[in-house]
Amino acid sequence: MQISYINKATYAATTVSTSVTGYGVDALYDIRLSKLFKFSGIENCWIKVSTPMTLNRLYLANHNFTSAVTITLEGNDTDDWTSPSTSESVTYQSGIIYHDFTSATHNYWRVVIDDPTNTDSTLYIGYMFMGEYFQLPSMSPDQTLEIETTSKSEISASGQVYGDTGYEFRNPTINFPTISNAQRLNLITMFQSVRNVYPFFMVLWNNNKDVETVMYCKLDQDKLSFKKSGEINNPYSVTLKFREVF
């Protein structure tokens, strides 16, 4: 499992190629995915972050790109994009676009998006995350990967069902039987930052994202409970519960 919770771009100087009035740059960093940033077109769009940052992870959540989109992540030490030092081709994914890459440090970063066959007149993004991740160890094989609904229903006295349709969300509970003290401290630092309020990105299986896609979620618990595991090098165990948010 990999978790990314510090968005380094949030308070950085950000400029864009174009934007639609009322759907400006601030929306890129709003944690509500429904709050949209919109380009005023579908071709040659870019977002530039002019702050020195070390990155190895990019997420673009709640977008309207087509599978034919071309996305490039670029990093450079000067604001000249003729031949950037880092240039990464980002693969399309529906819902949340996720890209991991070798850690790099640059003064400027840029995401370039070109989607000329898109039938929409504008491209939008619900949230852009630029940052890093921390790695958690192997989890127990018998995990509980729940999908829940907010729908409510009742059965009448004569057997008819009545209800209100809600929405579905993932709500997994993951146990880590052995974690190191360094990993325990990382979790405590994260908990002090996000608590059970602020959302983050979680990759359950980094090598098999098609089985369980990237999740935008929050901690669905109000405390961390560590137990001694009996292992010398990994002396703790912990269980984490996540709730998908949108």
MOURUR-V825554 format. One record per residue. RES is the residue in one small letter. OMEGA is omega in degrees with one decimal (* if undefined). Layout:
res: [RES & RES]
omega: [OMEGA & OMEGA]
This chain:
res: [m & q & i & s & y & i & n & k & a & t & y & a & a & t & t & v & s & t & s & v & t & g & y & g & v & d & a & l & y & d & i & r & l & s & k & l & f & k & f & s & g & i & e & n & c & w & i & k & v & s & t & p & m & t & l & n & r & l & y & l & a & n & h & n & f & t & s & a & v & t & i & t & l & e & g & n & d & t & d & d & w & t & s & p & s & t & s & e & s & v & t & y & q & s & g & i & i & y & h & d & f & t & s & a & t & h & n & y & w & r & v & v & i & d & d & p & t & n & t & d & s & t & l & y & i & g & y & m & f & m & g & e & y & f & q & l & p & s & m & s & p & d & q & t & l & e & i & e & t & t & s & k & s & e & i & s & a & s & g & q & v & y & g & d & t & g & y & e & f & r & n & p & t & i & n & f & p & t & i & s & n & a & q & r & l & n & l & i & t & m & f & q & s & v & r & n & v & y & p & f & f & m & v & l & w & n & n & n & k & d & v & e & t & v & m & y & c & k & l & d & q & d & k & l & s & f & k & k & s & g & e & i & n & n & p & y & s & v & t & l & k & f & r & e & v & f]
omega: [176.2 & -177.7 & 175.8 & -176.0 & 177.8 & 178.0 & -174.8 & -177.8 & -171.1 & -176.6 & 179.9 & 176.3 & -175.5 & 174.7 & -177.8 & -179.7 & 178.3 & 172.9 & 177.2 & 178.4 & -178.4 & 179.8 & -170.1 & -171.5 & -177.8 & -177.9 & 177.8 & -174.0 & 174.9 & -174.2 & 174.2 & -175.3 & -180.0 & 178.0 & -167.1 & 161.8 & -179.2 & 165.4 & 179.0 & 177.8 & -177.7 & -178.3 & 176.0 & 178.9 & 177.1 & 173.9 & -178.4 & 177.5 & -172.1 & 179.5 & 176.8 & -178.7 & 169.5 & -174.0 & 165.8 & -176.7 & 175.7 & 173.2 & 172.1 & -171.6 & 177.8 & -178.8 & 176.9 & -179.5 & 173.0 & 179.5 & 179.3 & -176.8 & 171.9 & -179.8 & 179.0 & 173.0 & -177.0 & 174.7 & -177.8 & 179.9 & 172.6 & -178.2 & 177.8 & -170.8 & 178.1 & -180.0 & -175.7 & -178.1 & 176.0 & 176.6 & -175.1 & 173.9 & -174.9 & -177.2 & 177.4 & 168.6 & 177.0 & 178.1 & 179.3 & 173.1 & -173.4 & 179.5 & 173.2 & -174.5 & 179.0 & -176.1 & -179.7 & 179.5 & 178.4 & 177.2 & -178.2 & 174.6 & -177.8 & 172.6 & -178.2 & -174.2 & 179.9 & -175.1 & -169.3 & -179.9 & 178.8 & -178.7 & 173.1 & -179.3 & 179.0 & 171.7 & 177.9 & 177.4 & 178.3 & -177.8 & 174.8 & 179.5 & 172.0 & -178.5 & -180.0 & 178.9 & 166.5 & -171.4 & 172.1 & -173.8 & 179.5 & 179.9 & 175.8 & -177.6 & -175.2 & -177.9 & 176.5 & -178.3 & -173.6 & 168.1 & -175.8 & 177.1 & 173.7 & 179.4 & 179.2 & 178.9 & 176.6 & 176.5 & -179.8 & -179.7 & -179.6 & 171.5 & 177.4 & 178.7 & 175.6 & -178.9 & 174.0 & -178.8 & 177.5 & 179.1 & -179.3 & 177.4 & 176.5 & -174.2 & -173.1 & 171.9 & -172.7 & 177.7 & 174.7 & -173.2 & 178.5 & 173.5 & -179.8 & 177.0 & 178.0 & 177.8 & 175.3 & -179.9 & 175.9 & 179.0 & 178.0 & 177.9 & 178.1 & -178.6 & 178.4 & -179.7 & -173.2 & -175.3 & 173.7 & -173.6 & -169.7 & -177.6 & -179.0 & 178.4 & 179.1 & 176.1 & -174.6 & 177.5 & -174.8 & -177.9 & -177.9 & -175.9 & 178.5 & 179.5 & 177.5 & -173.7 & 178.7 & -177.6 & 170.4 & -166.1 & 172.7 & 172.7 & -178.0 & -179.6 & -177.2 & 176.1 & 170.8 & -179.7 & 178.8 & 175.8 & 174.7 & -174.9 & -175.3 & 177.0 & -178.3 & -175.8 & 179.4 & -164.7 & -176.0 & 168.7 & -178.9 & 174.7 & -179.7 & 175.7 & -175.6 & 172.2 & 178.7 & 177.7 & -171.2 & *]
